[in-house]
């Protein structure tokens, strides 16, 4: 889903290869677009959080590995 705003007075939604003038869509469809955008934003945020957790886990595992090496 892409929103192209070539003409800011009548932005275009590109969805599954088709283009739609947002101003010509029903309020119900516009609301669905907003909800979908929120869902996509939330997914991106959680994907980023998972990446940070994975990096942190790897760092902690490396620190533990180094500490255990010192024990012999």
Backbone as CSV, one residue per row, in Angstrom:
resi,resn,N_x,N_y,N_z,CA_x,CA_y,CA_z,C_x,C_y,C_z
1,UNK,0.852,-1.183,0.000,0.000,0.000,0.000,0.886,1.230,0.000
2,UNK,0.673,2.087,-0.932,1.429,3.336,-1.046,0.458,4.482,-1.208
3,UNK,0.843,5.601,-0.607,0.092,6.828,-0.870,1.020,7.761,-1.623
4,UNK,0.668,8.077,-2.835,1.433,9.034,-3.621,0.680,10.348,-3.581
5,UNK,1.383,11.393,-3.212,0.710,12.685,-3.103,1.244,13.638,-4.162
6,UNK,1.091,13.233,-5.417,1.528,14.100,-6.509,0.741,15.398,-6.485
7,UNK,-0.543,15.291,-6.228,-1.406,16.456,-6.109,-1.966,16.412,-4.695
8,UNK,-1.483,17.301,-3.837,-1.848,17.230,-2.427,-3.341,17.421,-2.201
9,UNK,-4.052,17.995,-3.165,-5.490,18.176,-3.009,-6.255,16.892,-3.311
10,UNK,-5.638,15.975,-4.017,-6.281,14.703,-4.334,-5.234,13.590,-4.337
11,UNK,-4.800,13.149,-3.146,-3.761,12.119,-3.067,-4.243,10.797,-3.660
12,UNK,-3.284,9.987,-4.062,-3.570,8.714,-4.717,-3.097,7.574,-3.824
13,UNK,-3.952,6.571,-3.683,-3.606,5.337,-2.992,-3.282,4.302,-4.050
14,UNK,-2.121,3.667,-3.950,-1.797,2.553,-4.822,-1.882,1.297,-3.979
15,UNK,-2.784,0.413,-4.341,-3.013,-0.812,-3.579,-3.179,-1.968,-4.544
16,UNK,-2.300,-2.959,-4.387,-2.318,-4.153,-5.238,-2.312,-3.796,-6.723
17,UNK,-1.448,-2.841,-7.052,-1.244,-2.469,-8.443,-2.280,-1.531,-9.037
18,UNK,-3.280,-1.156,-8.247,-4.305,-0.243,-8.760,-4.210,1.083,-8.020
19,UNK,-4.605,2.156,-8.709,-4.551,3.495,-8.130,-5.957,4.003,-7.877
20,UNK,-6.106,4.645,-6.716,-7.395,5.180,-6.318,-7.194,6.595,-5.794
21,UNK,-8.075,7.512,-6.182,-8.051,8.855,-5.616,-8.689,8.781,-4.233
22,UNK,-7.913,9.123,-3.213,-8.394,8.990,-1.841,-9.640,9.824,-1.600
23,UNK,-9.691,11.017,-2.153,-10.851,11.885,-1.941,-12.140,11.312,-2.517
24,UNK,-12.013,10.339,-3.413,-13.197,9.740,-4.027,-13.650,8.471,-3.296
25,UNK,-12.892,8.065,-2.272,-13.232,6.849,-1.536,-14.208,7.166,-0.410
26,UNK,-14.967,6.158,-0.010,-15.923,6.350,1.081,-15.173,6.550,2.401
27,UNK,-15.878,7.124,3.367,-15.277,7.311,4.689,-14.902,5.976,5.322
28,UNK,-15.697,4.956,5.062,-15.398,3.620,5.593,-14.059,3.104,5.054
29,UNK,-13.838,3.300,3.773,-12.576,2.864,3.161,-11.417,3.704,3.684
30,UNK,-11.634,5.007,3.814,-10.580,5.875,4.361,-10.209,5.438,5.769
31,UNK,-11.193,5.055,6.565,-10.926,4.587,7.926,-10.137,3.275,7.893
32,UNK,-10.482,2.390,6.960,-9.743,1.134,6.803,-8.287,1.403,6.440
33,UNK,-8.059,2.401,5.600,-6.693,2.774,5.208,-5.925,3.246,6.434
34,UNK,-6.557,4.100,7.258,-5.894,4.606,8.464,-5.539,3.478,9.413
35,UNK,-6.481,2.550,9.610,-6.242,1.428,10.512,-5.113,0.546,9.975
36,UNK,-5.088,0.321,8.686,-4.022,-0.470,8.079,-2.669,0.214,8.243
37,UNK,-2.632,1.530,8.080,-1.384,2.278,8.278,-0.905,2.161,9.724
38,UNK,-1.825,2.221,10.672,-1.461,2.072,12.084,-0.905,0.674,12.327
39,UNK,-1.556,-0.342,11.767,-1.088,-1.720,11.929,0.318,-1.881,11.350
40,UNK,0.560,-1.303,10.183,1.886,-1.392,9.567,2.939,-0.691,10.427
41,UNK,2.590,0.452,10.999,3.507,1.175,11.875,3.829,0.348,13.116
42,UNK,2.802,-0.261,13.697,3.005,-1.091,14.881,3.882,-2.300,14.561
43,UNK,3.648,-2.932,13.416,4.478,-4.067,13.016,5.942,-3.656,12.880
44,UNK,6.181,-2.525,12.251,7.548,-2.034,12.081,8.200,-1.783,13.435
45,UNK,7.445,-1.163,14.348,7.977,-0.878,15.672,8.349,-2.179,16.392
46,UNK,7.487,-3.184,16.316,7.757,-4.444,16.995,8.890,-5.221,16.322
47,UNK,8.999,-5.124,15.015,10.130,-5.741,14.319,11.440,-5.115,14.791
48,UNK,11.452,-3.799,14.931,12.648,-3.109,15.421,12.970,-3.521,16.856
49,UNK,11.931,-3.666,17.681,12.126,-4.100,19.062,12.724,-5.501,19.095
50,UNK,12.225,-6.393,18.251,12.769,-7.749,18.194,14.240,-7.745,17.775
51,UNK,14.589,-6.894,16.837,15.990,-6.797,16.420,16.870,-6.347,17.575
52,UNK,16.404,-5.345,18.325,17.180,-4.863,19.472,17.309,-5.934,20.543
53,UNK,16.237,-6.669,20.801,16.299,-7.750,21.781,17.260,-8.842,21.344
54,UNK,17.270,-9.145,20.072,18.183,-10.162,19.549,19.632,-9.727,19.699
55,UNK,19.912,-8.462,19.390,21.274,-7.927,19.553,21.673,-7.966,21.014
56,UNK,20.761,-7.581,21.895,21.048,-7.585,23.336,21.311,-9.005,23.824
57,UNK,20.507,-9.943,23.390,20.692,-11.344,23.786,22.059,-11.855,23.334
58,UNK,22.428,-11.537,22.115,23.731,-11.980,21.606,24.873,-11.357,22.395
59,UNK,24.727,-10.095,22.736,25.744,-9.412,23.528,25.877,-10.059,24.906
60,UNK,24.748,-10.336,25.536,24.771,-10.978,26.849,25.375,-12.372,26.773
61,UNK,25.057,-13.121,25.741,25.631,-14.460,25.566,27.143,-14.376,25.375
62,UNK,27.600,-13.389,24.612,29.042,-13.208,24.418,29.731,-12.842,25.727
63,UNK,29.105,-11.991,26.519,29.679,-11.626,27.819,29.753,-12.844,28.736
64,UNK,28.695,-13.651,28.752,28.709,-14.865,29.563,29.788,-15.824,29.089
65,UNK,29.942,-15.978,27.800,30.966,-16.851,27.224,32.355,-16.420,27.694
66,UNK,32.619,-15.125,27.654,33.920,-14.604,28.089,34.133,-14.851,29.580
67,UNK,33.134,-14.660,30.399,33.255,-14.888,31.826,33.496,-16.357,32.133
68,UNK,32.825,-17.240,31.409,33.012,-18.668,31.624,34.383,-19.141,31.171
69,UNK,34.931,-18.509,30.132,36.280,-18.861,29.687,37.297,-18.617,30.782
70,UNK,37.089,-17.569,31.545,38.014,-17.212,32.617,38.007,-18.256,33.745
71,UNK,36.917,-19.016,33.851,36.834,-20.047,34.887,37.625,-21.292,34.507
72,UNK,37.874,-21.456,33.257,38.750,-22.548,32.876,38.167,-23.478,31.970
